[in-house]
Amino acid sequence: MTKTFKAACIQVCACRNMNKNIQTAIELTKKAKNSGADIVFMPENVAMIEDGKDNIISKAIEEDKHTALIAFKELAKETAMWLHCGTLSIKAGKDKIINRTYVLAPNGTVAAYYDKIHLFDVSLGNDENYKESEYCQHGSHAVTTDIPWGKLGLSICYDLRFPHLYRTLAKSGADFIAVPAAFTRPTGKAHWHVLLRARAIENGCYIFAPAQCGKHETGRLTYGHSLIINPWGEIIEDAGENEGFIIADINLEKVTEARNKIPALKHDRDFV
């Protein structure tokens, strides 16, 4: 197993036009590849951001026909690299979707997928309300998958606020955890950096957090600041507020080093 590699996170401001979003993701991925990336991580809702239950459901697509998944499989083969496809809206019956993330191998096959467990049902004030459970079917399984440099744990956006999921992934052997997101501007300013750093520190793992940014056609404002964080909780790269990508050297030995210094994963105890 090679212990070092380059990881990149792309950052986009997705619109309602799926083809345009796919093209943006492809272009940024190729730029990251040309900069030496071995694996690229995409943000939540990379192929489209919509609002309203009916609009979201009407634009969801069955997995085997999904335009973005087909395009990203071809991209993986063309670039001969590992791709984490952010999340896509997969049709699940007449009135529900699944918010699903995919990990693609360089031959274009699906190495793993994960369905978002924790759904974003919140009221932030100033008429900014979200209720994913109205149209989204939650997942029920934590997922890790082997990649050439170690084990990758999968999560999505609001999952970030549930540390027991990340503990489970780390205890299952995850050296790296992906957190594709479309964090709102208010919650991003308040909590994005600190929560991601906490998940890295608690579990002694790398965090790859590709994010949506900017003002979307729906009027939604997302925070941006895609991050790559090392197992000591240090931010290696921050993408700021605009579209683009970040890339960093990753060393698996840093995971071992952090976990040896503070072996908290071995010190969990049952309690009443």
Secondary structure, DSSP 8 states (H G I E B T S, - for coil): ---EEEEEEEEB---S-HHHHHHHHHHHHHHHHHTT-SEEE--TTTT----SHHHHHHT-B-GGG-HHHHHHHHHHHHHTSEEE---EEEE-SSS-EEEEEEEE-TTS-EEEEEE--S--EEE-STT-EEEGGGTB------EEEEETTEEEEE--GGGGG-HHHHHHHHHTT-SEEE--B--BHHHIIIIIHHHHHHHHHHHT-EEEE-BBEEE-TTS-EEE---EEE-TTS-EEEE-TTSSEEEEEEEETHHHHHHHHHS-GGG------
